[in-house]
Amino acid sequence: MKILMVAPEVVPFVKVGGLADAVGSLSKALASRGHDIRVVLPKYKSISDFKDIHFIDKYLLKIQLGKEVAVASIWESSFPGSTAKVYFIEYNMFFGDGSVYCGPSGSEKDNGYRFALFSRAALDLCGQINWLPDIIHCHDWTTGLIPAYLNTNDFSKPLGRAASIMTIHNLQHQGYCDKEVLDYAGIIQTLFRQDGFESFGQVNLLKGGLYHTTKINTVSPSYAKEIRGEALGCGLNLVTEFRSSDLFGIINGIDVEEWNPENDTYIASNFSEKDLSGKQNCKNEILSICDLDNNKDAPLFIIISRLYEQKGLDLFLNIIDGLMNESNMQIAILGTGEAEIEEEFVHFSKRYPKRFSTQLKFDNVLAHKMIAGGDFILMPSRFEPCGLSQMYAMRYGTVPVVRRTGGLIDSVSVFSNDWSKGCGFNFENVDSNELFAIILEACAYYSKQNFKYKKMQINGMQEDFSWLNSAKKYESLYASAIDARRNAFL
Ligand code: ADP
């Protein structure tokens, strides 16, 4: 199949969260299965500084917006270690400065215009390179206009035959913007209606995309069910319910080459499920980096996360004093996010020196070291569309302690009447007391029932989280979307 991936962030070029990992790894997995994959993303300033990109070509692209034609430069490159091609849309007024989700003006207000231009550019690029995709795979709200373009402006053109897939990586982010964005984009205003882009008098890019796309999927089967309900539907549950016959859940895989304890070059010692001895060196290294006591009996809990309400870390913050009193656990946190949560973690690092460490930064190398050196990884998320860190952790024999939600249900197998039969521990409700109890239970397993803890480590290391299974499921979804789109023209 000829598949165009359109995404705001893609590993290894630019990453804010799990979306970037998913798009990068899926593209590589599909390319290795013989598909013709082209990935399009904006050329942010950080990409110009990325030394490993080898640009093959550069040319101009005319982007047909509502009243104006914008001219962007296209930088063509290859995807490292893969046949997938990459195109960067360079339009400095929108992407030259700032970050992925914040324009050069330093505000998120321009995002509607930025990603309208990007969406139109991704489609106009196909004409420019004379390549017609069978599938246009859109990722989250930034690409919400694409399915609408295919159903209107492009419908009677060859490109309009392409089917679209909209993957929801996180329903919370929907791309609210001014109504004028539709005029700027050249989208007919009649699409500004309740079963389209309208939401509370504004444009909601994701909502419109969900109405217009051929098929929808999200990144785990459990999250696909959860977003049809009011609690986790983020105000779009009527839309997801309305489209439920076209809504699927496919769990993300992970890049098993980057995350492999047997040959990971970032960690102190390599190890495998057959010989875990190197893991102790990795723990020693992380204890030293984080300035924690080298206490052999103490379980080391790690958190690697964006520090936002979604991640449920306030549940943990509520119980830290209690945990410090009633257990010998040690904690190492790596993350950035909301100032208030950051401050609370720093506060506890000062209160419990040598037992509690907070690193407020984004650091992929440190993330590898922590995943390798931790005994447990903690993810008490309020909701978790898929979650990647728990899968990385299991590959490195680091046992997850998670809330029963979304992808954490689908990826961490749990046997609550004998935890050692599974790969991790979980708790049900958004409740600090439940989290407290399960952390103490995990600590007890680590000390008293060490052989059972080891069994859980091995169980996790034996799981297969590669993209192969998920890529096959995407192939079936693409095939059904192509059929559905074809039928729309009969
Ligand atoms: P989300 O997309 O909601 O942030 P995921 O678990 O799907 O959550 O993906 C987050 C990814 O970002 C994981 O690969 C995680 O290890 C990584 N990550 C998050 N925060 C940091 C950080 N401060 N430093 C390094 N990696 C991080």
Residues whose N, C-alpha, C, O or C-beta is under 5 A from the ligand:
A	BS01	ADP	G17 G18 L19 I304 S305 R306 L334 G335 T336 K361 F362 D363 N364 A367 G387 L388 S389
